[in-house]
């Protein structure tokens, strides 16, 4: 399973495992989990890809409720066996 590392404000690295990715309105989004196993009740998060001033790819959590709801429906359609509950 492919992963990315999220770095907290305190400098701690937390691995997130990519479940699926999609592009919507020209923006790239990832559906990720903090568990590397296929647990039934795993926590999932939606992250948006952003390029910073140095053209490095960084990701941030999507926090807007309307955007989260729309993206969760897109990811549910892409993955037949996933039910995202908010």
N, C-alpha and C positions, 0 to 999 in steps of 0.2 A: 504494500500500500504506500503510495507516494505521500510525503509529508512536507510541511513547512514549519519553521520555528517562529513563534511569536515572542517578542522580547518585551517584557513588562517595563514600566517606568523605573523599577528598581534594578533592571538589568538581568532579571531571571529569564532563561529561555524555556518556553513551554512548547512541546511539539504538538501540532495539530495534523491529523490525518485526513487527506482529501478523499471525500466520498464521490463528489461529482463537481463539475464546473460548467458554467454556461455564460453566454453573453446576452445582455438585454439592453436595448437602447444604446449600443456601442460601448457598454461598460462590462467588465469581466467580474464574475462572482464565483465564489467557491462555497460549497457545502462541506463543512469540516466537522470532525469530532476529536475529542481529546483522548479517546480510547482507541488502541490499535486492534481491538477485537471486535467482532460483529455482535455486540450485545443487543438484546431486544430493546432495552430501555436506555440506550446511550444518549448522552447530551449531544446535540448538534448545534452548530452555529453557522451563520451566513456571513461571509467576509467579502468585501469589495476590494478589487485591485486598484491601487493608486500609484502613479508615478510621482516621485518627489522631484525636487529641483535638480538633483544629480542624475535623473533618469533611472534611478533604481526602483525596482518594483517593491512596493510595500503593500500590506493589507491592513484594513481596519474593519472592525465589527460593524455590521449594519444595525443601527439602533432605531431607525424610523419605523414605527409600527405598521403603517400602510405599506411601506416598501418591503418589510419583512413578510407580511401576509401575502403579497403578490409573488415574491420570490419563492416562498415556501410552496405555493401552488405549482410554480414552474418546476421546482425540483421534485415534487411528488409525481408530476407527469413524466419526468425523465426517468424516475426510478419506480418501477412497478410495485416493489415490495417495501416502500418507505411511506410512513404516515407521520408527518411532522405536526406536533402539537405545540401550540404557543402558550 
